């Protein structure tokens, strides 16, 4: 599993064999069955998690038992609850596997140690955080300024590989619409 992570890292930054070994030594492999939780609401998240195989989602459940999907993550994506990790507070979110998945976990302490010891690793983390912020801004803007059909089209354009792997009711939740609305939009798009 580490080989996949090493390839990802080396495609982004230059690392010596010694630095790769330092990273490998702090990685813990975690395998999840389909529908198995990585994180449950109320638990404190203590890791940085890199997906080497599979597909996961982050979501919350409101007091009417309605799921609200925040994001999906597939191979070569990072996943976790940043707020819980940084503040040490109970998570408001659940993260579970949509498919059988394998992740590499690095504890908060070990991750901080890697950033101190390997400057280019710190640079990569900063880049990931910047891109994540831009993606969040884009998602918020789309959410408040696009109609349902435009949201769906944008999702398909930006995340086609995820659209093929995730059940339609989860995509509907992610886009903030009912499954029935998404079904209608998909039928209309197929006719065009």
PAROVEX-46878 format. One line per field, with one value per atom (N, C-alpha, C): x negated, y, z; residue number from 1; atom name. Coordinates in Angstrom, 3 decimals. Layout:
BEGIN
east = [X  ...]
north = [Y  ...]
up = [Z  ...]
num = [NUM  ...]
atome = [CA  ...]
% end
This chain:
BEGIN
east = [-0.803  0.000  -0.843  -1.966  -2.789  -3.329  -3.543  -4.081  -3.190  -1.862  -0.920  -1.095  -1.225  -1.434  -2.779  -3.804  -5.136  -5.095  -4.399  -4.269  -3.561  -2.496  -1.775  -2.719  -3.432  -4.337  -5.419  -6.012  -7.103  -6.631  -5.338  -4.808  -4.609  -4.640  -4.402  -5.672  -6.530  -7.734  -8.902  -10.106  -11.290  -11.598  -11.779  -12.082  -13.247  -14.137  -15.233  -14.675  -15.446  -15.043  -14.869  -15.743  -15.658  -14.356  -13.978  -12.735  -11.521  -11.546  -10.438  -10.325  -11.470  -11.467  -10.880  -11.224  -10.654  -9.124  -8.636  -7.185  -6.552  -7.166  -6.608  -6.513  -7.490  -7.530  -6.367  -5.756  -4.653  -3.273  -3.239  -1.958  -1.366  -0.072  0.658  1.727  1.759  2.742  4.083  5.143  6.499  7.371  7.957  8.855  10.289  11.173  12.586  13.436  14.425  15.430  16.424  17.150  18.204  19.139  19.487  20.368  19.726  18.464  17.803  17.349  17.481  17.088  15.575  15.062  13.718  13.813  14.877  15.125  16.626  17.029  18.439  18.615  19.741  20.084  19.900  19.277  19.049  17.659  16.980  15.608  14.633  13.455  12.427  11.515  11.316  10.472  9.022  8.109  6.726  5.693  6.149  5.252  5.344  4.360  4.427  4.520  5.497  5.757  5.660  4.867  4.667  5.293  6.091  6.796  5.941  5.608  4.858  5.787  6.968  7.938  9.328  10.305  11.679  12.286  13.462  14.241  14.947  14.840  15.465  16.259  17.092  17.856  17.827  17.919  18.058  19.463  20.199  21.582  22.034  23.117  23.766  25.203  25.833  27.233  27.971  29.036  29.765  30.781  31.509  32.454  33.670  33.814  34.888  34.353  33.107  32.417  32.097  31.987  31.608  30.092  29.496  28.052  27.705  26.599  26.081  24.617  24.345  22.992  22.155  21.028  20.109  19.153  18.609  17.680  17.483  16.912  16.508  14.995  14.374  12.927  12.589  11.694  11.259  9.736  9.181  7.737  6.973  5.893  5.002  5.639  6.726  7.335  7.013  7.053  6.960  8.370  8.614  9.939  9.788  10.728  10.731  11.580  11.621  12.347  11.324  11.045  10.023  10.336  11.595  11.989  11.710  12.127  11.910  10.421  9.670  8.224  7.506  7.802  7.093  7.500  8.797  9.302  9.434  9.319  9.487  10.917  11.870  13.284  14.006  15.112  15.881  16.351  16.278  16.652  18.155  18.534  19.947  20.294  19.287  19.451  19.205  19.705  19.417  18.595  17.684  16.979  17.096  17.626  17.714  17.325  17.098  16.642  17.841  17.844  18.864  18.493  17.193  16.638  15.637  15.258  14.153  12.957  12.311  11.289  10.072  8.941  7.703  7.114  6.714  6.155  4.849  4.052  2.875  3.161  3.032  3.278  1.949  1.842  0.682  1.230  0.805  1.307  0.944  1.716  1.495  0.059  -0.421  -1.769  -2.830  -2.692  -3.667  -3.635  -2.452  -2.305  -3.044  -2.867  -3.563  -5.079  -5.521  -6.950  -7.494  -6.724  -7.150  -7.254  -6.310  -6.341  -7.562  -7.969  -9.161  -10.440  -10.473  -11.688  -11.906  -10.810  -10.898  -10.209  -10.985  -10.389  -9.500  -9.886  -9.072  -7.743  -7.692  -6.430  -5.510  -6.069  -5.308  -4.775  -5.598  -5.156  -3.981  -4.047  -2.960  -1.679  -1.788  -0.617  0.002  -0.827  -0.312  0.421  -0.133  0.506  1.864  1.913  3.169  4.216  3.806  4.742  5.242  4.348  4.758  5.776  5.500  6.417  7.751  7.689  8.910  9.760  9.113  9.828  10.498  9.779  10.338  11.533  11.399  12.500  13.716  13.472  14.579  15.277  14.496  15.093  15.951  15.431  16.147  17.453  17.365  18.561  19.612  19.208  20.152  20.780  19.959  20.481  21.484  21.141  22.062  23.363  23.243  24.408  25.399  24.887  25.784  26.129  25.406  25.648  26.127  26.042  26.466  27.814  28.577  29.815  29.476  30.471  30.249  29.573  30.033  29.448  27.999  27.713  26.347  25.412  25.917  25.114  24.727  25.702  25.447  24.440  24.624  23.711  22.292  22.160  20.844  20.193  20.997  20.474  19.945  20.711  20.311  19.042  18.958  17.771  16.522  16.676  15.513  15.117  16.088  15.788  16.389  16.079  16.716  16.410  15.199  14.831  15.605  15.938  16.728  18.189  18.684  20.078  20.397  19.414  19.625  19.599  19.071  18.856  19.800  20.544  21.349  22.834  23.610  25.061  25.727  26.760  27.440  28.013  28.536  29.112  28.041  26.788  25.699  25.289  25.278  24.982  26.045  27.311  28.403  28.174  27.811  27.541  26.380  25.319  24.154  24.542  25.445  25.865  26.993  27.507  28.544  29.914  30.212  31.524  32.048  33.310  33.891  33.474  33.498  33.204  34.165  35.405  36.399  36.021  35.559  35.114  33.915  32.971  31.802  32.213  33.126  33.607  34.236  35.042  35.676  34.626  33.634  32.558  31.778  31.485  30.744  31.540  32.829  33.683  33.717  33.840  33.850  32.493  31.406  30.077  29.856  30.405  30.260  30.996  32.067  32.854  32.163  31.258  30.598  29.533]
north = [-1.205  0.000  1.265  1.200  2.405  2.805  1.831  2.129  3.137  2.980  3.902  5.313  5.407  6.701  7.297  6.458  6.924  7.485  6.798  7.290  8.642  8.749  10.023  11.127  10.864  11.872  12.272  11.271  11.553  12.257  12.162  12.914  14.392  14.696  16.064  16.759  15.981  16.553  15.572  16.093  15.236  14.792  13.473  12.913  11.944  11.957  10.988  9.648  8.605  7.289  7.337  8.080  8.209  8.903  9.958  10.676  9.788  9.033  8.097  7.072  6.597  5.616  6.230  7.493  8.194  8.244  8.533  8.624  7.246  6.256  4.897  4.392  4.731  4.249  4.746  5.871  6.407  6.118  5.456  5.130  3.843  3.879  2.705  2.378  1.138  0.717  0.463  0.978  0.742  0.290  -0.895  -1.417  -1.299  -0.882  -0.718  -1.546  -2.218  -2.889  -1.842  -2.171  -1.283  -0.961  0.298  0.828  0.903  0.523  0.596  2.028  2.449  3.804  3.930  5.057  5.491  6.424  7.229  8.183  8.275  8.305  8.496  9.818  10.445  11.682  11.501  12.489  12.430  11.943  11.235  10.787  11.912  11.874  12.860  12.270  13.030  12.597  12.960  11.982  12.196  11.892  11.791  11.348  12.223  12.065  12.495  11.185  11.068  9.799  9.966  9.095  9.095  7.818  7.956  6.800  6.170  4.896  4.178  3.347  3.022  2.240  2.520  2.708  2.818  4.197  4.336  5.572  5.753  6.955  7.267  8.554  8.798  10.046  10.600  11.915  12.612  13.201  12.971  13.450  13.662  14.425  14.619  14.137  13.944  13.528  14.527  15.135  16.136  15.472  16.293  15.754  15.091  15.183  14.469  13.217  12.846  11.673  11.784  13.016  13.254  13.386  12.658  12.739  13.942  14.608  15.735  15.438  15.078  14.700  15.947  16.043  17.168  16.924  15.709  15.413  13.912  13.604  12.245  12.255  11.112  11.017  9.636  9.634  8.389  8.282  7.328  7.112  8.415  8.545  9.715  10.983  10.829  11.947  11.768  12.880  12.884  13.021  12.456  12.571  12.651  13.327  13.439  14.619  14.860  16.015  16.998  18.008  18.999  19.730  20.105  20.826  19.987  18.731  17.848  17.611  17.427  17.185  18.380  19.572  20.763  21.190  21.054  21.549  20.475  19.207  18.122  18.005  18.464  18.438  17.265  16.814  15.730  16.126  15.182  15.451  15.603  16.465  16.618  15.702  14.982  14.236  12.742  12.033  10.612  10.487  9.536  9.182  7.679  7.232  5.787  5.424  4.122  3.599  3.288  3.861  3.554  2.248  2.005  0.772  0.215  -1.034  -1.571  -0.648  -0.221  0.817  0.513  1.072  0.972  2.371  2.703  4.027  3.886  4.928  5.049  6.174  5.875  6.868  7.320  8.621  9.195  10.032  9.721  10.460  11.930  12.734  14.187  14.517  13.843  14.106  13.719  12.530  12.089  12.966  13.407  14.268  15.591  16.156  17.397  17.181  16.027  15.702  15.621  15.031  14.946  16.340  17.201  18.558  19.326  19.084  19.745  19.189  17.874  17.201  17.278  17.385  17.350  18.606  19.656  20.930  20.796  19.967  19.834  19.124  18.331  17.723  18.826  19.744  20.912  21.722  21.900  22.637  21.929  20.611  19.833  19.998  19.914  20.078  21.457  22.489  23.842  23.920  23.314  23.296  22.587  21.465  20.712  21.550  22.223  23.063  24.219  24.831  25.924  25.430  24.289  23.745  23.353  22.844  22.474  23.712  24.795  26.039  26.555  26.518  26.958  26.080  24.767  23.850  24.139  24.453  24.793  26.076  27.066  28.315  28.048  27.242  26.907  26.180  25.236  24.472  25.380  26.285  27.214  28.111  28.644  29.516  28.777  27.564  26.764  26.506  26.223  25.891  27.048  28.272  29.415  30.131  29.822  30.593  29.776  28.453  27.638  26.977  26.761  26.000  24.509  23.678  22.243  21.604  21.933  21.336  21.776  23.035  23.543  22.886  22.669  21.987  20.584  19.861  18.498  18.494  19.371  19.440  19.772  20.718  21.095  19.913  19.177  18.000  16.967  16.676  15.683  16.140  17.421  17.960  17.911  18.272  18.374  17.051  16.151  14.904  13.690  13.503  12.401  11.018  10.825  9.517  9.192  10.196  9.981  9.741  10.477  10.332  8.904  8.214  6.834  5.811  6.192  5.235  5.404  6.500  6.842  6.691  6.089  5.963  7.330  7.346  8.599  9.328  8.608  9.297  10.053  9.556  10.265  11.502  11.383  12.550  13.617  13.211  14.162  14.885  14.140  14.744  15.734  15.354  16.225  17.527  17.425  18.602  19.387  18.869  19.591  19.498  18.342  18.152  16.766  16.542  15.234  14.263  12.969  11.982  12.104  12.490  12.644  13.797  14.893  16.026  15.629  14.930  14.489  13.550  12.649  11.717  12.481  13.478  14.298  15.034  15.603  16.321  15.371  14.183  13.211  12.787  12.626  12.264  13.388  14.620  15.781  15.918  15.690  15.797  14.722  13.547  12.434  12.730  13.513  13.846  14.902  15.682  16.784  16.294]
up = [0.000  0.000  0.000  0.710  0.785  -0.586  -1.469  -2.802  -3.531  -3.388  -4.041  -3.479  -2.163  -1.515  -1.933  -1.991  -2.395  -3.815  -4.718  -6.096  -6.119  -5.334  -5.240  -4.763  -3.664  -3.105  -4.102  -4.753  -5.683  -6.955  -7.248  -8.393  -8.036  -6.743  -6.273  -5.773  -5.092  -4.480  -4.610  -4.458  -4.473  -3.048  -2.898  -1.588  -1.716  -0.734  -0.702  -0.212  -0.383  0.125  1.640  2.304  3.767  4.178  3.455  3.768  3.517  2.424  2.162  3.279  3.760  4.847  6.116  6.395  7.565  7.472  6.273  6.069  6.223  5.606  5.674  7.109  7.909  9.300  10.149  9.762  10.575  9.971  8.833  8.184  8.750  8.993  9.465  8.427  7.973  6.971  7.660  7.072  7.578  6.416  6.544  5.510  5.996  5.097  5.432  4.483  5.039  4.219  3.718  2.694  2.213  3.380  3.520  4.576  5.960  6.098  7.401  7.671  8.932  9.320  9.469  9.009  9.345  10.549  10.586  11.672  11.902  13.171  13.500  14.245  13.986  14.673  16.180  16.822  18.268  18.638  17.715  17.971  17.609  18.199  17.871  16.803  15.720  14.604  14.915  14.793  15.204  14.111  12.852  11.782  10.541  9.697  8.308  7.541  6.649  5.973  4.463  3.855  2.405  1.847  0.812  0.233  -0.863  -0.690  -1.724  -2.602  -2.074  -2.842  -2.290  -3.199  -2.757  -2.893  -2.275  -2.339  -1.002  -0.439  0.846  0.730  1.733  1.778  3.194  3.280  4.551  4.561  5.650  5.700  7.135  7.252  8.551  8.429  9.570  9.605  10.489  9.931  10.708  11.635  12.394  13.380  12.753  11.429  10.724  10.035  10.396  9.844  8.355  7.871  6.485  6.398  5.447  5.245  4.380  4.733  3.965  3.642  2.395  1.987  1.728  2.416  2.235  1.085  1.031  -0.049  -0.236  -1.383  -1.735  -1.905  -1.682  -1.869  -2.422  -3.412  -4.047  -3.961  -4.690  -4.687  -4.890  -4.129  -4.164  -3.605  -2.855  -2.132  -0.642  0.064  1.527  2.080  3.253  3.872  5.386  6.026  7.480  7.898  9.176  9.716  10.261  9.484  9.809  11.131  11.308  12.528  13.777  13.761  14.899  15.130  14.044  14.139  14.761  14.277  14.744  16.150  16.458  17.745  18.816  18.427  19.398  19.892  19.072  19.455  18.791  19.379  18.754  17.353  16.452  15.065  14.912  13.988  13.614  12.447  11.942  10.696  10.856  9.867  9.697  8.417  8.406  7.181  7.048  5.904  5.689  4.269  4.087  2.802  1.912  0.719  -0.283  -0.979  -1.069  -1.626  -0.618  -0.791  -0.013  -0.234  0.850  0.734  1.597  1.189  1.960  2.086  3.299  3.579  4.341  4.270  5.120  6.103  7.391  8.437  9.026  9.241  9.920  11.073  12.289  13.449  13.350  14.033  14.041  14.465  15.496  16.015  14.991  14.397  13.407  12.157  11.781  10.605  10.845  12.044  12.400  12.381  12.850  12.827  11.413  10.506  9.103  8.483  8.798  8.241  8.738  9.989  10.532  9.914  9.755  9.297  7.797  7.031  5.570  5.025  4.757  4.316  3.080  2.125  0.919  1.219  2.267  2.705  3.237  3.995  4.478  3.303  2.269  1.075  0.412  0.329  -0.268  0.552  1.856  2.728  2.515  2.437  2.201  0.871  -0.160  -1.471  -1.413  -0.719  -0.589  0.144  1.211  1.967  1.102  0.326  -0.563  -1.588  -2.209  -3.219  -2.589  -1.373  -0.662  -0.381  -0.008  0.257  -1.017  -2.128  -3.408  -3.791  -3.606  -3.919  -3.029  -1.762  -0.854  -1.285  -1.669  -2.166  -3.396  -4.301  -5.529  -5.196  -4.262  -3.876  -3.237  -2.380  -1.748  -2.806  -3.692  -4.745  -5.627  -6.029  -6.854  -6.106  -4.832  -4.012  -3.924  -3.868  -3.697  -4.997  -6.080  -7.302  -8.508  -8.460  -9.598  -9.324  -10.385  -10.211  -10.186  -9.934  -9.753  -10.964  -12.150  -13.352  -13.536  -13.283  -13.414  -12.391  -11.169  -10.146  -10.608  -11.155  -11.610  -12.761  -13.729  -14.880  -14.405  -13.498  -12.971  -12.249  -11.476  -10.770  -11.761  -12.792  -13.802  -14.527  -14.808  -15.502  -14.622  -13.354  -12.467  -11.830  -11.650  -10.947  -11.654  -12.930  -13.675  -13.109  -12.590  -12.048  -10.777  -10.003  -8.791  -9.160  -10.133  -10.559  -10.993  -11.524  -11.987  -10.856  -9.706  -8.611  -7.428  -7.411  -6.240  -6.556  -5.640  -5.867  -6.063  -6.890  -7.248  -6.034  -5.043  -3.883  -3.088  -3.129  -2.453  -3.243  -4.573  -5.411  -5.184  -5.120  -4.866  -3.539  -2.498  -1.196  -1.287  -1.965  -2.147  -2.849  -3.814  -4.580  -3.916  -2.791  -2.055  -2.699  -3.284  -3.919  -3.580  -3.875  -3.620  -4.726  -4.452  -5.496  -6.687  -6.408  -7.477  -8.417  -7.835  -8.656  -9.508  -8.919  -9.681  -10.806  -10.527  -11.557  -12.725  -12.423  -13.454  -14.287  -13.638  -14.317  -15.234  -14.740  -15.550  -16.779  -16.617  -17.764  -18.798  -18.319  -19.222  -19.939  -19.224  -19.838  -20.887  -20.658  -21.617  -22.917  -22.837  -24.037  -24.892  -24.275  -24.996  -25.934]
num = [1  1  1  2  2  2  3  3  3  4  4  4  5  5  5  6  6  6  7  7  7  8  8  8  9  9  9  10  10  10  11  11  11  12  12  12  13  13  13  14  14  14  15  15  15  16  16  16  17  17  17  18  18  18  19  19  19  20  20  20  21  21  21  22  22  22  23  23  23  24  24  24  25  25  25  26  26  26  27  27  27  28  28  28  29  29  29  30  30  30  31  31  31  32  32  32  33  33  33  34  34  34  35  35  35  36  36  36  37  37  37  38  38  38  39  39  39  40  40  40  41  41  41  42  42  42  43  43  43  44  44  44  45  45  45  46  46  46  47  47  47  48  48  48  49  49  49  50  50  50  51  51  51  52  52  52  53  53  53  54  54  54  55  55  55  56  56  56  57  57  57  58  58  58  59  59  59  60  60  60  61  61  61  62  62  62  63  63  63  64  64  64  65  65  65  66  66  66  67  67  67  68  68  68  69  69  69  70  70  70  71  71  71  72  72  72  73  73  73  74  74  74  75  75  75  76  76  76  77  77  77  78  78  78  79  79  79  80  80  80  81  81  81  82  82  82  83  83  83  84  84  84  85  85  85  86  86  86  87  87  87  88  88  88  89  89  89  90  90  90  91  91  91  92  92  92  93  93  93  94  94  94  95  95  95  96  96  96  97  97  97  98  98  98  99  99  99  100  100  100  101  101  101  102  102  102  103  103  103  104  104  104  105  105  105  106  106  106  107  107  107  108  108  108  109  109  109  110  110  110  111  111  111  112  112  112  113  113  113  114  114  114  115  115  115  116  116  116  117  117  117  118  118  118  119  119  119  120  120  120  121  121  121  122  122  122  123  123  123  124  124  124  125  125  125  126  126  126  127  127  127  128  128  128  129  129  129  130  130  130  131  131  131  132  132  132  133  133  133  134  134  134  135  135  135  136  136  136  137  137  137  138  138  138  139  139  139  140  140  140  141  141  141  142  142  142  143  143  143  144  144  144  145  145  145  146  146  146  147  147  147  148  148  148  149  149  149  150  150  150  151  151  151  152  152  152  153  153  153  154  154  154  155  155  155  156  156  156  157  157  157  158  158  158  159  159  159  160  160  160  161  161  161  162  162  162  163  163  163  164  164  164  165  165  165  166  166  166  167  167  167  168  168  168  169  169  169  170  170  170  171  171  171  172  172  172  173  173  173  174  174  174  175  175  175  176  176  176  177  177  177  178  178  178  179  179  179  180  180  180  181  181  181  182  182  182  183  183  183  184  184  184  185  185  185  186  186  186  187  187  187  188  188  188  189  189  189  190  190  190  191  191  191  192  192  192]
atome = [N  CA  C  N  CA  C  N  CA  C  N  CA  C  N  CA  C  N  CA  C  N  CA  C  N  CA  C  N  CA  C  N  CA  C  N  CA  C  N  CA  C  N  CA  C  N  CA  C  N  CA  C  N  CA  C  N  CA  C  N  CA  C  N  CA  C  N  CA  C  N  CA  C  N  CA  C  N  CA  C  N  CA  C  N  CA  C  N  CA  C  N  CA  C  N  CA  C  N  CA  C  N  CA  C  N  CA  C  N  CA  C  N  CA  C  N  CA  C  N  CA  C  N  CA  C  N  CA  C  N  CA  C  N  CA  C  N  CA  C  N  CA  C  N  CA  C  N  CA  C  N  CA  C  N  CA  C  N  CA  C  N  CA  C  N  CA  C  N  CA  C  N  CA  C  N  CA  C  N  CA  C  N  CA  C  N  CA  C  N  CA  C  N  CA  C  N  CA  C  N  CA  C  N  CA  C  N  CA  C  N  CA  C  N  CA  C  N  CA  C  N  CA  C  N  CA  C  N  CA  C  N  CA  C  N  CA  C  N  CA  C  N  CA  C  N  CA  C  N  CA  C  N  CA  C  N  CA  C  N  CA  C  N  CA  C  N  CA  C  N  CA  C  N  CA  C  N  CA  C  N  CA  C  N  CA  C  N  CA  C  N  CA  C  N  CA  C  N  CA  C  N  CA  C  N  CA  C  N  CA  C  N  CA  C  N  CA  C  N  CA  C  N  CA  C  N  CA  C  N  CA  C  N  CA  C  N  CA  C  N  CA  C  N  CA  C  N  CA  C  N  CA  C  N  CA  C  N  CA  C  N  CA  C  N  CA  C  N  CA  C  N  CA  C  N  CA  C  N  CA  C  N  CA  C  N  CA  C  N  CA  C  N  CA  C  N  CA  C  N  CA  C  N  CA  C  N  CA  C  N  CA  C  N  CA  C  N  CA  C  N  CA  C  N  CA  C  N  CA  C  N  CA  C  N  CA  C  N  CA  C  N  CA  C  N  CA  C  N  CA  C  N  CA  C  N  CA  C  N  CA  C  N  CA  C  N  CA  C  N  CA  C  N  CA  C  N  CA  C  N  CA  C  N  CA  C  N  CA  C  N  CA  C  N  CA  C  N  CA  C  N  CA  C  N  CA  C  N  CA  C  N  CA  C  N  CA  C  N  CA  C  N  CA  C  N  CA  C  N  CA  C  N  CA  C  N  CA  C  N  CA  C  N  CA  C  N  CA  C  N  CA  C  N  CA  C  N  CA  C  N  CA  C  N  CA  C  N  CA  C  N  CA  C  N  CA  C  N  CA  C  N  CA  C  N  CA  C  N  CA  C  N  CA  C  N  CA  C  N  CA  C  N  CA  C  N  CA  C  N  CA  C  N  CA  C  N  CA  C  N  CA  C  N  CA  C  N  CA  C  N  CA  C  N  CA  C  N  CA  C  N  CA  C  N  CA  C  N  CA  C  N  CA  C  N  CA  C  N  CA  C  N  CA  C  N  CA  C  N  CA  C]
% end
